[in-house]
Amino acid sequence: MKLHTTGSRIPAMSFLLEFLRTPLTVGAVQPSGPALAQVATAAVPATGSPVVLELGPGTGAFTAPIQQRLAGAGRHIAIELNPRFAARLAALHPAVDVVVADAAALRSVLARRNVDHIDVVVSGLPWAAFDASSQNDVLSEVVAAMHPAGVFTTFAYVHARWAPPAQRLLRSLRARFEEVVVSQTVWSNLPPALVYFCRRPIMVTAETG
Ligand SMILES: C[S@@+](CC[C@H](N)C(=O)[O-])C[C@H]1O[C@@H](n2cnc3c(N)ncnc32)[C@H](O)[C@@H]1O
């Protein structure tokens, strides 16, 4: 089974359609490819009962490998702003708790579910489309919700790595996590991308943007 295609070209078409509707919110013209998905989800433990939070799952490029790694264990909550993406994802992955919400409200989503910590946060959010304030709101929520030994992963496109929004994101990650490790470039992804693995969250109150 090809998990990344989750049924032919429908994810790619659906993704493009949503990009044409709301380009800034979707933030990319096509879903992440399987190689990037493998790297971005590598921090999800394949043992135990981890609680995994996915932000901006879209058509599910990262959802399927997360589910594969969990293999029925743990918990997988996915927060998606776009209700059409969310409905499609919920139908495809009944084991995933798909919530239509803004990632900036993640702690209230978790509180309603009596979840008090997250082991792994996998983000597919389009950071380049976020202003400094929105970025800080989401990162503050992530840091506050994470288990101290948890991991936060997020990706960036290589071609935009030196642009101001990407630099702002990296500065914010370094201010909020003791360790930020950058993966090798996933050249086979279109466009090529890399993943940040962020560990040991630091609680901060001041804006870091
Ligand atoms: C670049 S796409 C990535 C989708 C998928 N993770 C992938 O890698 O193919 C960004 C996704 O984030 C969602 N999104 C954008 N802003 C969001 C927000 N504030 N809260 C939750 N989801 C958001 C979009 O609707 C879209 O599904």
PDBQT file of the ligand as one rigid body, heavy atoms in Angstrom, charges set to zero:
ROOT
HETATM    1  C1  LIG A 301       1.623  23.719   3.717  1.00  0.00    +0.000 C 
HETATM    2  S1  LIG A 301       0.070  22.890   4.114  1.00  0.00    +0.000 S 
HETATM    3  C2  LIG A 301       0.779  21.382   4.776  1.00  0.00    +0.000 C 
HETATM    4  C3  LIG A 301      -0.168  20.222   4.747  1.00  0.00    +0.000 C 
HETATM    5  C4  LIG A 301       0.492  18.876   5.092  1.00  0.00    +0.000 C 
HETATM    6  N1  LIG A 301       0.968  18.861   6.472  1.00  0.00    +0.000 N 
HETATM    7  C5  LIG A 301       1.624  18.567   4.150  1.00  0.00    +0.000 C 
HETATM    8  O1  LIG A 301       2.794  18.696   4.575  1.00  0.00    +0.000 OA
HETATM    9  O2  LIG A 301       1.357  18.218   2.997  1.00  0.00    +0.000 OA
HETATM   10  C6  LIG A 301      -0.464  23.823   5.538  1.00  0.00    +0.000 C 
HETATM   11  C7  LIG A 301      -1.716  23.293   6.214  1.00  0.00    +0.000 C 
HETATM   12  O3  LIG A 301      -1.911  24.062   7.426  1.00  0.00    +0.000 OA
HETATM   13  C8  LIG A 301      -3.284  24.432   7.536  1.00  0.00    +0.000 C 
HETATM   14  N2  LIG A 301      -3.310  25.644   8.377  1.00  0.00    +0.000 N 
HETATM   15  C9  LIG A 301      -2.927  26.905   8.026  1.00  0.00    +0.000 A 
HETATM   16  N3  LIG A 301      -3.050  27.732   9.059  1.00  0.00    +0.000 NA
HETATM   17  C10 LIG A 301      -3.516  26.993  10.105  1.00  0.00    +0.000 A 
HETATM   18  C11 LIG A 301      -3.844  27.289  11.461  1.00  0.00    +0.000 A 
HETATM   19  N4  LIG A 301      -3.705  28.536  11.959  1.00  0.00    +0.000 N 
HETATM   20  N5  LIG A 301      -4.293  26.286  12.245  1.00  0.00    +0.000 NA
HETATM   21  C12 LIG A 301      -4.423  25.020  11.760  1.00  0.00    +0.000 A 
HETATM   22  N6  LIG A 301      -4.142  24.680  10.477  1.00  0.00    +0.000 NA
HETATM   23  C13 LIG A 301      -3.697  25.650   9.664  1.00  0.00    +0.000 A 
HETATM   24  C14 LIG A 301      -3.721  24.632   6.090  1.00  0.00    +0.000 C 
HETATM   25  O4  LIG A 301      -5.123  24.587   5.953  1.00  0.00    +0.000 OA
HETATM   26  C15 LIG A 301      -3.003  23.463   5.413  1.00  0.00    +0.000 C 
HETATM   27  O5  LIG A 301      -3.749  22.291   5.513  1.00  0.00    +0.000 OA
ENDROOT
TORSDOF 0
